[in-house]
Amino acid sequence: MDVKHLTANLPSTPAFVLDEQTLLSNLSVLKSIKQQSGCEVLYSIKALPLSWLMHLAKDFVDGFSVSSLFEARMAKEIIGDEGSIHITTPGLRDDEFMEISQLCSHISFNSISQYQRLAHTSPSSYSQGLRINPQCSFADDLRYDPCRPYSKLGLSMPLSKTLTEHMDGLHFHNVFSNTDYGALIKTIAQIRTLSGCRLSDLQWINLGGGYLYNQINNHQPLIRLIKQLTEDYQLTVFIEPGKAIVGNAGFIVTTIIDCFESDGKQVCVLDTSVNHNPEVFEYQQKPELLEHDSKGNYSCLLVGSTCLAGDLFGEYRLQTMPKVGDRLVFANVGAYSLIKANRFNGYNLPDVYKVDKLGSMQRIKHNSYQSYREQWGEP
Ligand SMILES: Cc1ncc(COP(=O)(O)O)c(C=O)c1O
């Protein structure tokens, strides 16, 4: 995608832009892994449940993975009976389970209690599984670690035989943004020895998400692992990436709306904020800025437009002196940004654009004042 062309031609900012070419390239990597290994690929729509994207992805994947009733409804509307829908969540509710069990082809229960309370309440013929906690931690930050002490995500191993007798599959998810398969190899080894159940009695295993397949050059360790699981236990192996499909395909384009000096630093206020990418604040991440140049002569602190003092993106260096009206582009923000976006202080959500394979840009979503007032109950 020609980013200069993009910023020059966008009618207004802030804008969330998705690049179709990058999405297609990410999806092709997954298709090739599928062809070489025999695994099934699901798009984990929590990363970005944008209808246009899901329609694009559905021709490349075997289904969607979801975390709630609303995601399940949306997945079903888009994929119909053409693919599978997998769910696992600590948040399965008694009053929603009947509908969820009709929409989803695979349900991985998160706890024994969730399974015992809900499984028998629906006559639907979904495939039953358990989310397990493989007790293999790889994250430095506990907030990202599904295997943290007192984890709420999945059953601890070993599983009881009486429980697994009723199960078709196992699910786990224990890493985030990994760029090699070391963690997966260790996790599978741990499950093989400690799961407590005969894997050959199962029909499937879901390896979760968390790997940036599009940034890994050598997929042979993964392909070997999947083939080995299939050969040893005759399992269907699922993977369910989110960020690997959409992360690097998303950009936030913003405009500088004010510049001033504060305690000797140049501060540039943007027409976006951490509202549009809350993980910047939650995890104190500094998002990638395309205009940043470590040798640039001008240093500036890019800040968001809300009243929150910590609504900051960080300090960047630019080649030209920043001024009001300049456009800047945050890259690699396709996943977990727009889906978590909010309208704190009454600032609108960004417009959403797609740039197609030929480079032409189209707005696919705009929120007006109408949707803000409706959100807050003004009739
Ligand atoms: C159960 C499960 N599956 C898949 C994913 C997708 O992970 P990622 O977007 O890192 O690939 C997540 C992310 O939190 C998850 O919790």
The ligand as an SDF file (V2000), in Angstrom:
LIG
                    3D

 16 16  0  0  0  0  0  0  0  0999 V2000
   -8.6690  -18.6090   23.1510 C   0  0  0  0  0  0  0  0  0  0  0  0
   -8.0130  -17.6850   22.1850 C   0  0  0  0  0  0  0  0  0  0  0  0
   -7.8420  -18.0960   20.9150 N   0  0  0  0  0  0  0  0  0  0  0  0
   -7.2610  -17.2910   19.9830 C   0  0  0  0  0  0  0  0  0  0  0  0
   -6.8240  -16.0260   20.3120 C   0  0  0  0  0  0  0  0  0  0  0  0
   -6.2040  -15.1670   19.2480 C   0  0  0  0  0  0  0  0  0  0  0  0
   -4.9140  -14.8180   19.5930 O   0  0  0  0  0  0  0  0  0  0  0  0
   -3.9920  -13.9580   18.6450 P   0  0  0  0  0  0  0  0  0  0  0  0
   -4.7920  -12.7960   18.1610 O   0  0  0  0  0  0  0  0  0  0  0  0
   -2.8620  -13.5500   19.5110 O   0  0  0  0  0  0  0  0  0  0  0  0
   -3.5800  -14.8660   17.5270 O   0  0  0  0  0  0  0  0  0  0  0  0
   -6.9810  -15.5620   21.6290 C   0  0  0  0  0  0  0  0  0  0  0  0
   -6.5220  -14.2190   22.0190 C   0  0  0  0  0  0  0  0  0  0  0  0
   -6.6290  -13.7590   23.1090 O   0  0  0  0  0  0  0  0  0  0  0  0
   -7.5910  -16.4160   22.5840 C   0  0  0  0  0  0  0  0  0  0  0  0
   -7.7860  -16.0170   23.8560 O   0  0  0  0  0  0  0  0  0  0  0  0
  1  2  1  0
  2  3  1  0
  2 15  2  0
  3  4  2  0
  4  5  1  0
  5  6  1  0
  5 12  2  0
  6  7  1  0
  7  8  1  0
  8  9  2  0
  8 10  1  0
  8 11  1  0
 12 13  1  0
 12 15  1  0
 13 14  2  0
 15 16  1  0
M  END
$$$$
